[in-house]
Amino acid sequence: MAVMSTANQFPQVGFIGLGAMGFAMSTHLVRTGFPVTGFDIYGPTLDRWRATCDDIPESRAKTASSPAEAVRNASVVCLMVANHYHVHSALFDDNGAVHALPKDCTVIIHATIPPTQPSTVRERLTGEFNRPDVRLIDAPVSGGVARSINGTLTIMVSSDDMKNLQEPNAKTVLENVASKGKTLFPIPGGLGAGQSAKALNQVMCGIHIPSASEIMGLAAILGVDTQKFYDTLTTKDASTGKMPLGWSWMFENRGPRILSASPPMASATAIINKDVGIIRDEEVRLGVDLPLLNAASDVITQVMKTHAAADDSCIAQYYLGFDSDRADLVVQRAGNPVATNEQEQQQQQRMIRTLATAHAAIHLISAFETTQFAHALDLMRPEQKKQWFNIISGAAGGSTVFSEVIPRAFDEASVEGGSIEAAFRKYARDNFGGADVVPQVVELVDAAKKQGYVPKLLEAALANLKTLLA
């Protein structure tokens, strides 16, 4: 039978998967006071987790030698593994959790997996292993390691019975890692609905991660002070309190690692590659085409050939040339621009503004493709639109452009004869339609290409922007 701790009201948690995100989430639970039994298939990771928990005052953490051992006394089981194959392995292999799950416990799948997979897990639990008593919650997360550590993740939750989301033990765990419930979003539609909502967010993330590297590399190639460029795009306007048009969550988050000569491992390239792969599979299943996302996927695929286990900030070095003499040019240009005299410094300021506009153009097309994907996923009813807008704008897929253009697109689409595309066209004209905007961006691209630097996402976004402006 599932056990509630007698020392306090925190339920016993079995946590399977202690990679970067799982490590941060589970240790946050331990710091909060939860009794957590952790398991990871990789021994050194499990040892590091044990050592970290031993340093936490009044820690009630334990380690297990198998998934089955990790869940033996658990009220709630959290799975933060790499992919759906690992979900099935952790649950259903010979030493899998299913063989020791207490009666009436709740299993929470935090991993990002294909939207069809949570239902498959449910079918196996019930049909193959005769465990209809086990509650199953689909709960992918967004927000990165930093927000995992402080318990402020955005979490999209769904289940085959929405009452499962109100089960006290599961609710306590979920709210603890989602800003005390403020960033916990119940998604109607049954198992897999949470993954569909996450997939929308990942369209943005899948584009914004490589675009952050691409634009920083472009700045470096053009002789711009990369630290100044980063600071410009991540500083609020003093008069409006708004972030610049070229800002995105991913740019602000990845920028310090792109600018570092020895960035910490925070998010392996293989993780975003897996998430984008899910979206591309969904493109085929749903018959939708996302050209900019696909271009981003192509870049990530190339990086995967040699740097799958490296932090995804290494994509900047891919653009500049791994092992080339300019691989670290973004780092070298930080605080060290080419400009020397006043005229050159003024030119650099103009270049920074044009680079910011170029980055914003990528964000505009990524937002447009997100609406197309939402259509394909049948997530365009009024209450659904409001929900996924709120999720993405406050999660890792957020950008200034997204927060501005999507509400206008929804308003335009609600007017007779209006459409989302019409709203995007108007936004494009208002923000990118000046006579010199596109030519200036094209000039930057041409200058970079003469140096052997090809900004693939910006070129793809420019083609779409020209269509919107036509």
C-alpha positions as CSV (number, residue, x, y, z in Angstrom):
1,M,0.0,0.0,0.0
2,A,1.2,3.5,-0.8
3,V,2.8,5.2,2.2
4,M,2.3,8.7,3.5
5,S,5.2,10.0,5.6
6,T,4.3,10.2,9.3
7,A,6.9,12.9,9.9
8,N,5.0,15.4,7.8
9,Q,2.3,15.6,5.1
10,F,4.7,15.1,2.2
11,P,4.1,11.8,0.4
12,Q,6.8,9.3,-0.4
13,V,8.2,9.8,-3.9
14,G,10.0,7.4,-6.2
15,F,12.0,9.4,-8.7
16,I,13.3,7.6,-11.8
17,G,15.7,9.5,-14.1
18,L,18.3,11.8,-12.5
19,G,19.7,13.6,-15.6
20,A,20.0,17.4,-15.6
21,M,16.3,18.1,-15.2
22,G,15.4,15.1,-13.1
23,F,18.4,15.8,-10.8
24,A,17.2,19.4,-10.2
25,M,13.6,18.5,-9.8
26,S,14.2,15.6,-7.3
27,T,16.7,17.5,-5.2
28,H,14.3,20.4,-5.0
29,L,11.7,18.0,-3.6
30,V,14.3,16.7,-1.1
31,R,15.2,20.3,0.0
32,T,11.4,20.9,0.5
33,G,11.2,17.9,2.8
34,F,9.8,15.1,0.7
35,P,11.1,11.6,1.3
36,V,12.5,10.7,-2.1
37,T,14.0,7.4,-3.4
38,G,16.0,8.1,-6.5
39,F,17.1,5.8,-9.3
40,D,19.2,6.4,-12.4
41,I,20.5,3.7,-14.7
42,Y,23.9,5.5,-14.8
43,G,25.8,4.7,-11.6
44,P,28.0,7.9,-11.4
45,T,24.9,10.0,-11.7
46,L,23.2,8.1,-8.9
47,D,26.3,8.5,-6.7
48,R,26.4,12.3,-7.4
49,W,22.7,12.5,-6.5
50,R,23.3,10.6,-3.2
51,A,26.2,12.9,-2.3
52,T,24.2,16.0,-3.1
53,C,21.2,14.8,-1.0
54,D,23.5,13.9,1.9
55,D,24.6,17.6,2.0
56,I,21.0,18.7,2.3
57,P,20.0,19.4,6.0
58,E,17.4,16.9,7.3
59,S,17.5,15.0,4.0
60,R,15.2,12.1,3.7
61,A,16.5,10.8,0.4
62,K,17.5,7.3,-0.4
63,T,18.8,5.6,-3.5
64,A,17.6,2.4,-5.2
65,S,19.3,-0.2,-7.4
66,S,16.3,-0.6,-9.7
67,P,13.1,1.1,-10.7
68,A,11.2,-1.5,-8.8
69,E,13.1,-0.8,-5.6
70,A,12.6,3.0,-6.1
71,V,8.8,2.8,-6.1
72,R,8.2,0.1,-3.5
73,N,6.8,2.4,-0.9
74,A,5.9,5.3,-3.1
75,S,2.6,7.2,-3.2
76,V,3.8,9.1,-6.3
77,V,6.3,8.0,-9.0
78,C,7.9,10.6,-11.2
79,L,9.5,9.6,-14.5
80,M,12.0,12.1,-16.0
81,V,13.8,9.8,-18.5
82,A,15.1,10.6,-21.9
83,N,12.4,9.3,-24.2
84,H,9.4,7.0,-24.5
85,Y,11.5,3.9,-24.9
86,H,13.0,4.6,-21.5
87,V,9.5,5.2,-20.0
88,H,8.5,1.7,-21.1
89,S,11.8,0.2,-19.9
90,A,11.6,1.9,-16.5
91,L,8.0,0.7,-16.0
92,F,7.8,-2.7,-17.7
93,D,11.2,-4.4,-17.9
94,D,12.0,-7.3,-15.5
95,N,13.1,-4.9,-12.8
96,G,10.6,-2.3,-13.8
97,A,8.5,-0.2,-11.5
98,V,5.2,-2.0,-12.4
99,H,6.3,-5.1,-10.5
100,A,6.5,-3.1,-7.2
101,L,4.0,-0.2,-7.6
102,P,1.9,0.1,-4.5
103,K,-1.9,-0.2,-5.0
104,D,-3.6,3.1,-6.0
105,C,-0.3,5.0,-6.5
106,T,0.1,7.7,-9.1
107,V,2.7,7.6,-11.9
108,I,3.6,11.0,-13.4
109,I,5.4,11.0,-16.8
110,H,7.5,14.2,-16.9
111,A,9.5,13.2,-19.9
112,T,8.7,14.8,-23.3
113,I,7.4,11.9,-25.4
114,P,5.1,11.6,-28.5
115,P,1.5,12.6,-27.7
116,T,0.3,9.1,-28.6
117,Q,2.6,7.4,-26.0
118,P,0.8,8.1,-22.7
119,S,-2.2,6.2,-23.9
120,T,0.0,3.3,-24.9
121,V,1.5,3.3,-21.4
122,R,-2.1,3.3,-20.0
123,E,-3.0,0.3,-22.2
124,R,0.0,-1.7,-21.0
125,L,-0.6,-0.9,-17.4
126,T,-4.2,-2.0,-17.6
127,G,-4.2,-4.7,-20.2
128,E,-0.8,-6.3,-20.0
129,F,-0.1,-5.9,-16.3
130,N,-3.6,-5.8,-14.8
131,R,-3.0,-2.5,-13.0
132,P,-6.1,-0.4,-13.6
133,D,-5.7,1.0,-10.0
134,V,-2.6,2.9,-11.0
135,R,-3.3,6.5,-11.8
136,L,-1.4,7.9,-14.8
137,I,-0.7,11.6,-15.4
138,D,1.0,13.1,-18.4
139,A,3.0,16.1,-17.2
140,P,5.8,17.4,-19.5
141,V,7.7,20.4,-18.2
142,S,9.3,23.5,-19.5
143,G,11.7,26.0,-17.9
144,G,15.2,24.5,-17.8
145,V,17.4,23.4,-15.0
146,A,17.3,26.8,-13.2
147,R,13.6,26.7,-12.8
148,S,13.7,23.0,-11.8
149,I,16.0,23.9,-9.0
150,N,13.7,26.5,-7.5
151,G,10.5,24.7,-8.2
152,T,9.0,27.2,-10.8
153,L,8.6,24.9,-13.8
154,T,5.8,25.3,-16.3
155,I,4.0,22.0,-16.3
156,M,1.3,20.8,-18.7
157,V,-0.8,18.1,-17.1
158,S,-3.5,15.7,-18.5
159,S,-4.9,12.4,-17.6
160,D,-7.5,9.9,-18.8
161,D,-9.5,11.0,-15.7
162,M,-9.0,14.7,-14.8
163,K,-9.9,13.8,-11.2
164,N,-6.5,12.2,-11.0
165,L,-5.0,15.7,-11.1
166,Q,-6.8,16.4,-7.8
167,E,-5.4,13.3,-6.0
168,P,-3.8,14.9,-2.9
169,N,-0.4,13.3,-3.1
170,A,0.1,13.9,-6.8
171,K,-1.2,17.4,-6.5
172,T,1.2,18.1,-3.7
173,V,4.2,16.9,-5.7
174,L,3.1,18.7,-8.9
175,E,2.4,22.0,-7.2
176,N,5.7,21.9,-5.4
177,V,7.7,22.0,-8.6
178,A,5.3,24.4,-10.5
179,S,5.4,27.6,-8.5
180,K,3.0,26.3,-5.8
181,G,0.5,25.5,-8.6
182,K,0.7,28.9,-10.3
183,T,2.4,27.5,-13.4
184,L,0.6,24.2,-13.4
185,F,-1.7,24.0,-16.4
186,P,-4.4,21.2,-16.7
187,I,-4.9,20.4,-20.3
188,P,-8.3,18.8,-21.3
189,G,-8.4,16.1,-23.9
190,G,-7.2,13.0,-22.2
191,L,-3.8,11.4,-21.9
192,G,-1.4,12.9,-24.4
193,A,-3.0,16.4,-24.3
194,G,-0.2,17.6,-22.1
195,Q,2.4,16.4,-24.6
196,S,0.5,18.1,-27.4
197,A,0.7,21.4,-25.5
198,K,4.4,20.8,-24.8
199,A,4.9,20.1,-28.5
200,L,3.6,23.6,-29.4
201,N,6.1,25.1,-26.9
202,Q,8.9,23.0,-28.5
203,V,8.2,24.4,-31.9
204,M,9.4,27.7,-30.5
205,C,12.2,26.2,-28.5
206,G,13.4,24.0,-31.4
207,I,13.8,27.1,-33.5
208,H,15.0,29.5,-30.8
209,I,17.9,27.4,-29.5
210,P,19.8,27.2,-32.8
211,S,18.8,30.8,-33.7
212,A,20.3,32.1,-30.5
213,S,23.6,30.5,-31.5
214,E,23.2,31.6,-35.1
215,I,22.6,35.3,-34.4
216,M,25.5,35.4,-31.8
217,G,27.8,33.8,-34.4
218,L,26.6,36.3,-37.0
219,A,27.3,39.2,-34.7
220,A,30.8,37.9,-34.1
221,I,31.6,37.4,-37.8
222,L,30.5,41.0,-38.4
223,G,32.9,42.3,-35.7
224,V,30.2,43.2,-33.2
225,D,30.9,43.2,-29.4
226,T,28.9,40.0,-28.6
227,Q,28.6,40.8,-24.9
228,K,27.1,44.2,-25.8
229,F,24.8,42.6,-28.3
230,Y,23.6,40.1,-25.7
231,D,23.1,42.9,-23.1
232,T,21.2,45.0,-25.6
233,L,18.7,42.2,-26.3
234,T,18.2,41.3,-22.7
235,T,17.7,44.7,-21.1
236,K,14.2,46.1,-20.6
237,D,13.2,49.4,-22.0
238,A,13.4,51.9,-19.1
239,S,10.3,53.8,-20.2
240,T,8.0,50.8,-21.1
241,G,9.4,48.0,-19.0
242,K,9.3,45.7,-22.1
243,M,12.0,43.5,-23.4
244,P,13.4,44.4,-26.9
245,L,11.7,43.0,-30.0
246,G,14.6,40.6,-30.6
247,W,14.4,39.0,-27.1
248,S,13.5,35.4,-26.5
249,W,13.7,33.3,-23.4
250,M,16.1,30.9,-25.1
251,F,18.4,33.7,-26.2
252,E,18.6,35.1,-22.7
253,N,19.1,31.6,-21.2
254,R,21.6,30.3,-23.7
255,G,23.5,33.5,-24.2
256,P,25.8,33.3,-21.2
257,R,26.8,29.7,-22.2
258,I,27.4,30.8,-25.8
259,L,29.6,33.6,-24.4
260,S,31.5,31.2,-22.1
261,A,34.8,29.6,-23.0
262,S,33.9,26.6,-20.9
263,P,30.1,26.5,-20.6
264,P,28.5,24.2,-18.0
265,M,26.5,21.2,-19.2
266,A,22.9,22.3,-18.8
267,S,21.0,20.9,-21.8
268,A,22.6,18.4,-24.2
269,T,22.0,18.8,-27.9
270,A,20.5,15.3,-27.9
271,I,17.6,16.6,-25.8
272,I,16.3,19.3,-28.2
273,N,17.1,16.9,-31.1
274,K,14.7,14.3,-29.5
275,D,12.0,17.0,-28.9
276,V,12.2,18.3,-32.5
277,G,12.2,14.8,-33.8
278,I,8.8,14.3,-32.1
279,I,7.5,17.4,-33.8
280,R,8.7,16.2,-37.2
281,D,7.0,12.9,-36.7
282,E,3.8,14.8,-35.8
283,E,4.2,16.8,-39.0
284,V,4.0,13.6,-41.0
285,R,1.2,12.2,-38.9
286,L,-0.9,15.4,-39.1
287,G,0.0,16.5,-42.7
288,V,1.4,19.9,-41.7
289,D,4.6,21.5,-42.9
290,L,6.8,23.7,-40.7
291,P,9.7,24.9,-42.9
292,L,11.6,27.0,-40.3
293,L,11.3,24.3,-37.7
294,N,12.6,21.8,-40.3
295,A,15.5,24.1,-41.1
296,A,16.4,24.3,-37.4
297,S,16.1,20.5,-37.2
298,D,18.6,20.1,-40.0
299,V,21.1,22.3,-38.1
300,I,20.6,20.3,-34.9
301,T,21.0,17.0,-36.9
302,Q,24.4,18.1,-38.2
303,V,25.5,19.1,-34.7
304,M,24.4,15.7,-33.4
305,K,26.9,13.9,-35.6
306,T,29.8,15.1,-33.4
307,H,28.4,16.9,-30.3
308,A,25.2,15.0,-29.2
309,A,26.3,14.9,-25.6
310,A,27.6,18.5,-25.6
311,D,25.6,21.5,-24.2
312,D,23.5,22.8,-27.0
313,S,25.2,26.2,-26.8
314,C,27.9,24.5,-28.9
315,I,25.7,25.1,-31.9
316,A,27.4,28.5,-32.2
317,Q,30.7,26.7,-32.8
318,Y,29.0,24.6,-35.5
319,Y,28.1,27.7,-37.4
320,L,31.6,29.1,-37.0
321,G,33.3,25.7,-37.7
322,F,34.1,23.1,-35.1
323,D,37.9,22.9,-34.6
324,S,38.4,25.9,-36.9
325,D,40.5,29.0,-35.9
326,R,37.3,31.0,-35.4
327,A,35.3,28.4,-33.4
328,D,35.5,30.6,-30.3
329,L,34.9,33.9,-32.1
330,V,31.8,34.7,-30.1
331,V,33.8,34.5,-26.9
332,Q,36.7,36.4,-28.3
333,R,34.4,39.2,-29.5
334,A,32.9,39.7,-26.1
335,G,34.1,43.2,-25.0
336,N,36.4,43.2,-28.0
337,P,34.6,44.7,-31.0
338,V,36.4,45.4,-34.3
339,A,35.2,49.1,-34.1
340,T,37.9,51.5,-32.9
341,N,36.9,55.0,-33.9
342,E,33.7,56.9,-33.2
343,Q,32.4,56.4,-36.8
344,E,32.9,52.7,-36.6
345,Q,31.3,52.5,-33.1
346,Q,28.2,54.3,-34.5
347,Q,28.2,51.8,-37.4
348,Q,28.3,49.0,-34.8
349,Q,25.3,50.4,-33.0
350,R,23.4,50.4,-36.3
351,M,24.5,46.8,-36.9
352,I,23.3,45.7,-33.4
353,R,19.9,47.2,-34.2
354,T,19.7,45.4,-37.5
355,L,20.8,42.1,-35.9
356,A,18.1,42.5,-33.3
357,T,15.5,43.1,-36.0
358,A,16.9,40.0,-37.8
359,H,16.5,37.9,-34.7
360,A,12.9,39.2,-34.2
361,A,12.1,38.1,-37.8
362,I,13.0,34.6,-36.9
363,H,10.7,34.8,-33.8
364,L,7.9,36.1,-36.0
365,I,8.0,33.1,-38.3
366,S,8.4,30.7,-35.4
367,A,5.2,32.2,-33.9
368,F,3.4,31.8,-37.2
369,E,4.4,28.2,-37.5
370,T,3.2,27.6,-34.0
371,T,-0.3,28.7,-34.9
372,Q,-0.1,26.3,-37.9
373,F,0.9,23.5,-35.7
374,A,-1.9,24.4,-33.2
375,H,-4.4,24.1,-36.1
376,A,-3.1,20.7,-37.0
377,L,-3.3,19.6,-33.4
378,D,-6.9,20.9,-33.1
379,L,-6.0,23.3,-30.4
380,M,-7.7,26.4,-31.7
381,R,-10.9,26.6,-29.7
382,P,-11.1,29.9,-27.8
383,E,-10.3,28.5,-24.4
384,Q,-7.5,26.3,-25.9
385,K,-5.9,29.3,-27.6
386,K,-5.8,31.3,-24.5
387,Q,-4.4,28.5,-22.5
388,W,-1.5,27.6,-24.8
389,F,-0.7,31.3,-25.3
390,N,-0.4,31.7,-21.6
391,I,1.8,28.6,-21.3
392,I,4.2,29.4,-24.0
393,S,4.6,33.1,-23.2
394,G,5.6,32.2,-19.7
395,A,7.7,29.2,-20.6
396,A,11.0,28.5,-22.5
397,G,9.4,29.1,-25.9
398,G,8.5,32.7,-25.0
399,S,9.6,35.8,-27.0
400,T,8.6,39.4,-27.2
401,V,7.3,38.9,-30.7
402,F,5.2,35.9,-29.6
403,S,3.6,37.9,-26.7
404,E,2.7,40.8,-29.0
405,V,1.6,39.1,-32.2
406,I,-0.4,36.1,-31.0
407,P,-3.1,38.1,-29.1
408,R,-3.5,40.4,-32.2
409,A,-3.8,37.3,-34.4
410,F,-6.5,35.8,-32.1
411,D,-8.4,39.1,-32.1
412,E,-8.2,39.5,-35.9
413,A,-9.4,35.9,-36.4
414,S,-12.5,36.6,-34.2
415,V,-13.6,39.3,-36.6
416,E,-15.8,38.4,-39.5
417,G,-13.6,38.0,-42.6
418,G,-10.4,38.3,-40.5
419,S,-7.7,35.7,-40.2
420,I,-4.5,34.9,-38.3
421,E,-2.4,35.3,-41.4
422,A,-3.8,38.7,-41.9
423,A,-2.8,39.7,-38.4
424,F,0.7,38.4,-39.0
425,R,0.9,40.4,-42.3
426,K,-0.1,43.6,-40.5
427,Y,2.4,43.0,-37.7
428,A,5.1,42.3,-40.2
429,R,4.3,45.5,-42.0
430,D,4.3,47.5,-38.8
431,N,7.6,46.1,-37.5
432,F,9.6,45.0,-40.5
433,G,8.0,46.9,-43.4
434,G,10.2,50.0,-43.4
435,A,11.9,50.5,-46.8
436,D,15.3,49.8,-45.4
437,V,14.6,47.0,-43.0
438,V,14.8,43.9,-45.2
439,P,17.6,45.3,-47.4
440,Q,19.7,46.0,-44.3
441,V,19.2,42.4,-43.0
442,V,20.0,41.0,-46.4
443,E,23.1,43.1,-46.5
444,L,24.3,41.6,-43.2
445,V,23.6,38.1,-44.5
446,D,25.5,38.7,-47.7
447,A,28.5,40.2,-45.8
448,A,28.6,37.1,-43.5
449,K,28.3,34.6,-46.4
450,K,31.3,36.3,-48.1
451,Q,33.2,35.1,-45.0
452,G,31.8,31.6,-45.2
453,Y,29.2,32.1,-42.5
454,V,25.7,30.9,-43.5
455,P,22.8,32.0,-41.2
456,K,20.5,29.2,-42.4
457,L,17.5,30.1,-40.1
458,L,17.7,33.8,-40.9
459,E,17.6,33.0,-44.6
460,A,14.6,30.8,-44.2
461,A,12.8,33.3,-42.0
462,L,13.6,36.1,-44.5
463,A,11.9,34.2,-47.3
464,N,8.8,33.8,-45.2
465,L,8.9,37.4,-44.1
466,K,9.1,38.6,-47.7
467,T,5.9,36.6,-48.3
468,L,4.1,38.2,-45.4
469,L,5.2,41.7,-46.6
470,A,4.3,41.1,-50.2
